[in-house]
Amino acid sequence: MARTLQLASTGWAKLALMPLMIFVNSTAVAAQDDSIYRLPAGTRIRLKMDLELSSKVATVGDTFIARVAKPVVNRGATVLVVGTVVEGSVAGVSHAGSAGSGGRLEVVFDKLRISSETMRPIEGTLVNKLESRSPQTGNMWSIIGGTVIGAVFGAVTKSTNGALIGAGVGAGAGTAVAMLRKGKDVRIRKGEEFEIVLNKEVVLPVLDY
């Protein structure tokens, strides 16, 4: 009988402690969710390029390294120091071509190397895309300029047909110039600073900086 009462009292004691245990666990989870080491999606990180990366020579799959150029501070505490390594790779590339087509370079950032033993996977992208706009305006003026010069040349012959023929020849010459004008490649120079944005939350390790 005494043993039965003892078990019953133990059971009631556990039931009485359950709300306290739930409260403690909830508080711990809330504290974890509110940790300064939790970087939410949308966080921007300023980086500095280690070596030059250019659409002229880059290929898909190439890897590169950049380093944190400005401390990442969360609620007054530094959680990422200058020099922290961020690893990235080339996800897409287009070389500059004829007819003024500019180069394009698509890069992603997938690793945050906090120390030689500690790494965190990330999903980061450039805030500003690496695209070289095709000089369409310059090409247009090359064609128009060639047409005008050709028309003037034809008019010298004092013939309507001559003016039309001259305009056609001039336009053809202008188009040839436009087609031969190569677009510009894009690049990130060595030492150049830029910003990336985290597309997914990252939980950093607690380190004593």
Secondary structure, 3 states (H helix, E strand, C coil): CHHHHHHHHHHHHHHHHHHHHHHHHHHHHHHHHCCCCEECCCCEEEEEECCCEECCCCCCCCEEEEEECCCEEECCEEEECCCCEEEEEEEEEECCCCCCCCCEEEEEEEEEECCCCCEEEEEEEECCCEECCCCHHHHHHHHHHHHHHHHHHHHCCCCHHHHHHHHHHHHHHHHHHHHHCCCCCCEECCCCEEEEEECCCEECCCCCC
